[in-house]
Amino acid sequence: MNAIRNFVDKIKPNFQKGGRFEYLHSTFDAFETFLFVPNKTTTSGSHIRDYIDMKRTMGWVVIALVPLLLFGMWNVGYQHHLSHGVTATLWENFFFGALKVLPILIVSYVVGLGIEFMFAQIRGHEVNEGFLVSGFLIPLIVPPDTPLWMVALATAFAVIIGKEVFGGTGMNILNPALTARAFLFFSYPQAMSGDKVWIAEKADAYSGATALGKLLTNEPIESLPSVSDMFFGLIPGSVGETSTFLILIGGLFLVITGIGSWRIMLSVFAGGYGLALLFNLIGPYVAPENTYMAIPAYYHLIMGGFAFGAVFMATDPVSAAQTNKGKWIYGVLIGVMAVLIRVLNPAYPEGMMLAILLMNVFAPLIDYYVVQANIKKRLKRFQKAQLATT
Amino acid sequence: MSEIITIKQGLDINLLGEAEKVIQPVESGLYAIKPPDFIGVFPKVLVQEGDRVKAGTSLFYDKYRENIKLTSPVSGTVKELRRGEKRVLLEIIIEPDVQQEYEEFGKADPNRLSREEIIEKLLSSGIWPVIRQRPYDVIANPADHPKAIFISAFDTSPLAPDYDFVVNGKSEVFQTGIDALKKLTKGIIHLNLKGGAGKSSVFSGIKNVQVNYFKGPHPAGNVGVQINKLDPVNKGEVVWHLRPQEVITIGRLFNEGRYNAEKIVALTGSEVLKPTYIRTKVGAVITEIIRDNIKEGKVRFISGNPLTGTKIDKHGFIGFYDSQITVLPEGDYHEMFGWALPGFKKFSYSRTFFSWLHPKSRKYRLDTNFHGGRRALVMTGEMEKVFPFDIYPMQLIKAIITEDVEAMENLGIYEVAEEDFALVEYIDTSKTEIQSLVRKGLDLMRKEMS
């Protein structure tokens, strides 16, 4: 350990101002602080500081996502072999899936972090850890067969247009990972939707439609996968979104550690469930032929990307509402919008991505009104005090 | 009256090295008044090196408010006017006499004095600066009529002195101090005590005050929180606040007719061999106080508590307003993969370190390392968990960063001071220097409004 430290100290001057590799300063700093917590001490203000930092925070979000990645890899293999009618062992399934998913993960990290490092260097900043999570999310929300060049392009788009042009980490309006997903969705719809993309190297004869796809075409409820398959994730879909069970465990983990906002998670589920219930009630009167209205309300929460979006996407602290009251409103509206798009929009079977992106845009407005209420309250108190003195 | 107000948002940081309840008298070889302790004061010095002073002799006055002056806590010889960069006056150092002499200000019963006479006595003796005001948290303006005076008689910050112990046996002189303060406001004097303990406190017999009880974690003992809950400061309003030992100093002025700068200070922190209470005087050098009582290794000396105190060196002086010296280990080391280790000994408000599995009463040895690099303000909802004000902390901080005076006023800057943001700064993931930002905002606001 000391030997590594000594080595780092020895090569450090090369990367500092005036050094030979000054242009790699931010990169060096990122690797140094990855290896060692800096020795910087406080000078004024609070002399002691909490042990938590951005690395710890982002690191724990990644830990919450790891089970989803591993399960996703296995499920990619499982769905593939299922479509071909082949029985495969756990390891065969996992190996097949890993070969599909790992390259996406690597491309996402290499492209995204490369751009982040460049921008940090140009700005003279330290590299922010936010992309460790974004880069991990991207492979989880794309279909398993997504071509790598598309992943690279979408990641670059998300980091540059979604984040850096706004001033970098902490300044972006939209969730970067979802920006990448939306870019793919609108640029390459044939690779992102339909019946063919959700199972890797699917056998032609096998129907690869997701539950949402079936509902869009008003197939009967009986044609949907079983509730337990949908809950535990043994269904086709984007790599990491299928297992509601593991998503909830990850969510619980984030809530207990204090990283994720339970307000947002809870309110997204509540909003979605509430509107779905309402559709159940009015469905028979307004649109009896629409099976999407008739399915049990909780189906919405375990189908598609709803749970994944609620737990890992809507809770992104930068693009979500920032006030606690605002988080409730923001969350409920995401849930409502997602179900609204699913049920009433004839073109899109899934509404979660658009619902979150839409509310990302509206989050500052929600916060504005929440904060205004506080300001008005203070102003009222001031006026009352003035009346009392005159 | 006197219901218990419960504070929910906050955090008690349990550190090793709480002072044992024994008072040791220590004679210090030097004393100093430090102009930087007084925010916004521009010192005009009245003494030169070599001058003889008594306890209560004026050392300097404020260029902007000439009636506010600071006096010597001891009699002796002015040893040095220590200056820093750009010749800023940092310390007026006095070598004390063996036999103490005092300037006489005359004994008096404050109940028989007028408001003007009391103010005059406090100003001329140099005791006035113990009274501070909100907004801006600066020395009170004698021309103001505060709507109320607040005294927090308990301190919830880490390792803070126990005022019930410190004031014990001094209830009478404390009462004299209260009687003097009573003449300064037409409003209420709020005496805020720790609620829920149930036992009778040395403060419970005090008259001319409204007793309020507060319960909950730090910052329940911060006067800013108490003001916010009892009678928040509106634009244009002023409240004054002071601490129990400062009330006693005022009381002594009237009972003894002198500036008696005696004060009890808690010597605390994990690096102190025997943490204890010390009887000393305002501005004492810590050399004798810490002698043979500090553990080996690189340590930091803090005048005040770990959250809001001032860094001093081992021959530094106790700050004018401080009743605590804290000694912590310095954190200038590299920790390999520190951010990734389980962290059973790493205290954190979040549950991202396994230290949360320990019982809450467990005490920690925390050092001065930042534990991470400076980052953008990313996490939200974090500050609110330790900020029991009806104020949006993140929005206020952003208004300060952008120097948006109107937004600062709207968001409640008049109600806060740096110390109210100390916990916010402590838990902040982005490692932003929040307290100095808040001070910057307060100074800007004060400039705009004057």
Boltz contact constraints between the chains, C-beta under 6 A:
constraints:
  - contact:
      token1: [A, 1]
      token2: [B, 336]
      max_distance: 6.0
  - contact:
      token1: [A, 5]
      token2: [B, 334]
      max_distance: 6.0
  - contact:
      token1: [A, 33]
      token2: [B, 373]
      max_distance: 6.0
  - contact:
      token1: [A, 36]
      token2: [B, 334]
      max_distance: 6.0
  - contact:
      token1: [A, 36]
      token2: [B, 336]
      max_distance: 6.0
  - contact:
      token1: [A, 37]
      token2: [B, 335]
      max_distance: 6.0
  - contact:
      token1: [A, 37]
      token2: [B, 338]
      max_distance: 6.0
  - contact:
      token1: [A, 37]
      token2: [B, 339]
      max_distance: 6.0
  - contact:
      token1: [A, 38]
      token2: [B, 373]
      max_distance: 6.0
  - contact:
      token1: [A, 39]
      token2: [B, 332]
      max_distance: 6.0
  - contact:
      token1: [A, 39]
      token2: [B, 333]
      max_distance: 6.0
  - contact:
      token1: [A, 39]
      token2: [B, 334]
      max_distance: 6.0
  - contact:
      token1: [A, 40]
      token2: [B, 370]
      max_distance: 6.0
  - contact:
      token1: [A, 41]
      token2: [B, 331]
      max_distance: 6.0
  - contact:
      token1: [A, 41]
      token2: [B, 332]
      max_distance: 6.0
  - contact:
      token1: [A, 41]
      token2: [B, 368]
      max_distance: 6.0
  - contact:
      token1: [A, 41]
      token2: [B, 369]
      max_distance: 6.0
  - contact:
      token1: [A, 42]
      token2: [B, 368]
      max_distance: 6.0
  - contact:
      token1: [A, 45]
      token2: [B, 425]
      max_distance: 6.0
  - contact:
      token1: [A, 45]
      token2: [B, 433]
      max_distance: 6.0
  - contact:
      token1: [A, 45]
      token2: [B, 435]
      max_distance: 6.0
  - contact:
      token1: [A, 45]
      token2: [B, 436]
      max_distance: 6.0
  - contact:
      token1: [A, 46]
      token2: [B, 307]
      max_distance: 6.0
  - contact:
      token1: [A, 46]
      token2: [B, 422]
      max_distance: 6.0
  - contact:
      token1: [A, 46]
      token2: [B, 425]
      max_distance: 6.0
  - contact:
      token1: [A, 46]
      token2: [B, 426]
      max_distance: 6.0
  - contact:
      token1: [A, 47]
      token2: [B, 302]
      max_distance: 6.0
  - contact:
      token1: [A, 47]
      token2: [B, 306]
      max_distance: 6.0
  - contact:
      token1: [A, 47]
      token2: [B, 368]
      max_distance: 6.0
  - contact:
      token1: [A, 48]
      token2: [B, 306]
      max_distance: 6.0
  - contact:
      token1: [A, 48]
      token2: [B, 366]
      max_distance: 6.0
  - contact:
      token1: [A, 49]
      token2: [B, 370]
      max_distance: 6.0
  - contact:
      token1: [A, 49]
      token2: [B, 371]
      max_distance: 6.0
  - contact:
      token1: [A, 50]
      token2: [B, 348]
      max_distance: 6.0
  - contact:
      token1: [A, 50]
      token2: [B, 349]
      max_distance: 6.0
  - contact:
      token1: [A, 50]
      token2: [B, 426]
      max_distance: 6.0
  - contact:
      token1: [A, 50]
      token2: [B, 427]
      max_distance: 6.0
  - contact:
      token1: [A, 51]
      token2: [B, 346]
      max_distance: 6.0
  - contact:
      token1: [A, 51]
      token2: [B, 348]
      max_distance: 6.0
  - contact:
      token1: [A, 51]
      token2: [B, 353]
      max_distance: 6.0
  - contact:
      token1: [A, 51]
      token2: [B, 371]
      max_distance: 6.0
  - contact:
      token1: [A, 52]
      token2: [B, 348]
      max_distance: 6.0
  - contact:
      token1: [A, 52]
      token2: [B, 350]
      max_distance: 6.0
  - contact:
      token1: [A, 52]
      token2: [B, 352]
      max_distance: 6.0
  - contact:
      token1: [A, 52]
      token2: [B, 429]
      max_distance: 6.0
  - contact:
      token1: [A, 53]
      token2: [B, 339]
      max_distance: 6.0
  - contact:
      token1: [A, 53]
      token2: [B, 371]
      max_distance: 6.0
  - contact:
      token1: [A, 53]
      token2: [B, 372]
      max_distance: 6.0
  - contact:
      token1: [A, 54]
      token2: [B, 375]
      max_distance: 6.0
  - contact:
      token1: [A, 54]
      token2: [B, 429]
      max_distance: 6.0
  - contact:
      token1: [A, 55]
      token2: [B, 339]
      max_distance: 6.0
  - contact:
      token1: [A, 56]
      token2: [B, 339]
      max_distance: 6.0
  - contact:
      token1: [A, 56]
      token2: [B, 352]
      max_distance: 6.0
  - contact:
      token1: [A, 57]
      token2: [B, 429]
      max_distance: 6.0
  - contact:
      token1: [A, 60]
      token2: [B, 352]
      max_distance: 6.0
  - contact:
      token1: [A, 126]
      token2: [B, 373]
      max_distance: 6.0
  - contact:
      token1: [A, 128]
      token2: [B, 375]
      max_distance: 6.0
  - contact:
      token1: [A, 169]
      token2: [B, 376]
      max_distance: 6.0
  - contact:
      token1: [A, 170]
      token2: [B, 376]
      max_distance: 6.0
  - contact:
      token1: [A, 170]
      token2: [B, 377]
      max_distance: 6.0
  - contact:
      token1: [A, 170]
      token2: [B, 378]
      max_distance: 6.0
  - contact:
      token1: [A, 256]
      token2: [B, 351]
      max_distance: 6.0
  - contact:
      token1: [A, 257]
      token2: [B, 350]
      max_distance: 6.0
  - contact:
      token1: [A, 257]
      token2: [B, 351]
      max_distance: 6.0
  - contact:
      token1: [A, 257]
      token2: [B, 352]
      max_distance: 6.0
  - contact:
      token1: [A, 258]
      token2: [B, 350]
      max_distance: 6.0
  - contact:
      token1: [A, 258]
      token2: [B, 351]
      max_distance: 6.0
  - contact:
      token1: [A, 261]
      token2: [B, 381]
      max_distance: 6.0
  - contact:
      token1: [A, 317]
      token2: [B, 378]
      max_distance: 6.0
  - contact:
      token1: [A, 317]
      token2: [B, 379]
      max_distance: 6.0
  - contact:
      token1: [A, 317]
      token2: [B, 380]
      max_distance: 6.0
  - contact:
      token1: [A, 318]
      token2: [B, 378]
      max_distance: 6.0
  - contact:
      token1: [A, 322]
      token2: [B, 380]
      max_distance: 6.0
  - contact:
      token1: [A, 324]
      token2: [B, 381]
      max_distance: 6.0
  - contact:
      token1: [A, 371]
      token2: [B, 392]
      max_distance: 6.0
  - contact:
      token1: [A, 371]
      token2: [B, 395]
      max_distance: 6.0
  - contact:
      token1: [A, 375]
      token2: [B, 410]
      max_distance: 6.0
  - contact:
      token1: [A, 378]
      token2: [B, 412]
      max_distance: 6.0
  - contact:
      token1: [A, 381]
      token2: [B, 234]
      max_distance: 6.0
  - contact:
      token1: [A, 382]
      token2: [B, 234]
      max_distance: 6.0
  - contact:
      token1: [A, 382]
      token2: [B, 235]
      max_distance: 6.0
  - contact:
      token1: [A, 385]
      token2: [B, 234]
      max_distance: 6.0
